[in-house]
Amino acid sequence: MIGLDWPGLMRAGLYGLRLTPAEFWALTPAELQLMLGLSKAQVAMGRSRLDELQARFPDTPKDVKNG
């Protein structure tokens, strides 16, 4: 098992990103990777995915009529 470089990660989070200790320890490893620019999933969201998210999480409830 490969260990994590906790001192390096803490320096990056606390000094580089200026997170508080509580903010740092509340992050998941994936969130920390994303904030540090290390995520491999840095692909722009396409229009179809945006439409899907808007349909799933509308700004207004479905029973409210606009107008």
PyMOL commands that set and color helices and strands:
alter all, ss='L'
color gray80, all
select helices_A, chain A and resi 6-16+21-26+29-35+47-56
alter helices_A, ss='H'
color red, helices_A
deselect
rebuild
show_as cartoon
